[in-house]
Amino acid sequence: MKLPDEQGYFGPYGGQFIPETLVSVLDELKQKYFNIVKRDDFRKKLNHYLKTYCGRPTPLYLAENMSRDLGFKVYLKREDLNHTGAHKMNNTLGQVLLAKFMDKKRVIAETGAGQHGVATATACALLNIPCKVYMGKIDCVRQELNVFRMKLLGAKLEVVESGSQTLKDAINETIRDWVTNANDTYYCLGSCVGPDPYPTMVRNFQIIIGKETKEEILKVEGRLPDVCVACVGGGSNAIGLFYPFLDDKVKFVGVEAGGRGEKLGENAATISLGQAGILHGAKTYILQDKYGQIIPTHSVSAGLDYPGVGPEHVFLKESGRARYEAATDTEALEAFEYLSKMEGIIPALESSHAIAYVRKLKGKLDKNKIVIINLSGRGDKDMGIVRDLFEAKNG
Ligand SMILES: *Cc1c(COP(=O)(O)O)cnc(C)c1O
């Protein structure tokens, strides 16, 4: 059965939990999205940019040294080689092109760490559409290089000074703008979260990861992999890899941010440690206190630091189709160094969580087993923080 259903539900999760003012806006988006993605001219144009601008298809690399070390075959899907250094570009290119086809005149987005802001600003520069990015004041200070990147790319930055001055306040401001200017404005969301149809749209723009992977592995190995592993923040790179293998005998493991430990507020392991609730327009799992208040999360990787998760992942977890594990900050940092030395590839801290999980399988899998890891991004953006942490550790 293909999910979601007509109302945007993955089992009991997903849907639209939104103010009245957004109902017609989301209806329009949903209807236009499903019409436009079917059109030849849209698909041709998107494929053209994915190929000549983004650099797709990305390679599937047999990590020889890592395979020798762990005792089974490890392949890396090289999303780190995408333009702007991560899988996020697959989604922003798709959505900003959709905005153009919908005749929208401006694009808005919110960003926490700034990676989605940069990917949106990039697509908007390419497609000549004005872009405004909302970002909390504290996040702007923490991620000043991304603030500079966005400005350089021509985006207008709106610094949000309300509330906690972080992502959740930036989201509120973006929605306010959207409700006010819905006629000419497109809201570009960064992961498979939010109200229907966003989880489906974002997934569908990321499915290219899994489609290519399936072709590539069949070509080199003549068979499907045994396990697919990806890190999970909102869950878009993971669902993009998993989806084309849904009906196959392939195991899925999503790896969340275990942070500093299992205590509330010390991690961002939403599926492993959260409960059902409503966040950002959808029913999903969230990290909340006993009064249902969202709690601040922690992860060494900014891209996994989110108190919710895509509703489709919750469905995959509850139905037993996928498993979700957590890797701690320390394990992720060790994996970061491990892959750098082992393969000459410096991974994003987010992707390092997936590497960390697979390292734990050493000696537990047969030597002819095939594990595919989605290397969602490259680590250049993380150099500053990793250097500081290594220096603190080594004195
Ligand atoms: C943003 C980001 C993630 C987390 O987002 P998902 O929607 O869970 O994929 C993972 N890896 C990298 C490199 C990112 O930039």
The ligand as an SDF file (V2000), in Angstrom:
LIG
                    3D

 15 15  0  0  0  0  0  0  0  0999 V2000
   20.0390   18.7630    7.4870 C   0  0  0  0  0  0  0  0  0  0  0  0
   20.9270   17.5950    7.4440 C   0  0  0  0  0  0  0  0  0  0  0  0
   20.5250   16.3340    7.9460 C   0  0  0  0  0  0  0  0  0  0  0  0
   19.2220   16.1030    8.6730 C   0  0  0  0  0  0  0  0  0  0  0  0
   18.0820   16.2540    7.8960 O   0  0  0  0  0  0  0  0  0  0  0  0
   17.1660   15.0260    7.4490 P   0  0  0  0  0  0  0  0  0  0  0  0
   15.9220   15.6810    6.9920 O   0  0  0  0  0  0  0  0  0  0  0  0
   16.9730   14.1330    8.6210 O   0  0  0  0  0  0  0  0  0  0  0  0
   17.8800   14.3230    6.3560 O   0  0  0  0  0  0  0  0  0  0  0  0
   21.3750   15.2600    7.7940 C   0  0  0  0  0  0  0  0  0  0  0  0
   22.5910   15.3880    7.2160 N   0  0  0  0  0  0  0  0  0  0  0  0
   23.0240   16.5740    6.7230 C   0  0  0  0  0  0  0  0  0  0  0  0
   24.3640   16.6490    6.1000 C   0  0  0  0  0  0  0  0  0  0  0  0
   22.2040   17.7200    6.8270 C   0  0  0  0  0  0  0  0  0  0  0  0
   22.6590   18.8820    6.3460 O   0  0  0  0  0  0  0  0  0  0  0  0
  1  2  1  0
  2  3  1  0
  2 14  2  0
  3  4  1  0
  3 10  2  0
  4  5  1  0
  5  6  1  0
  6  7  2  0
  6  8  1  0
  6  9  1  0
 10 11  1  0
 11 12  2  0
 12 13  1  0
 12 14  1  0
 14 15  1  0
M  END
$$$$
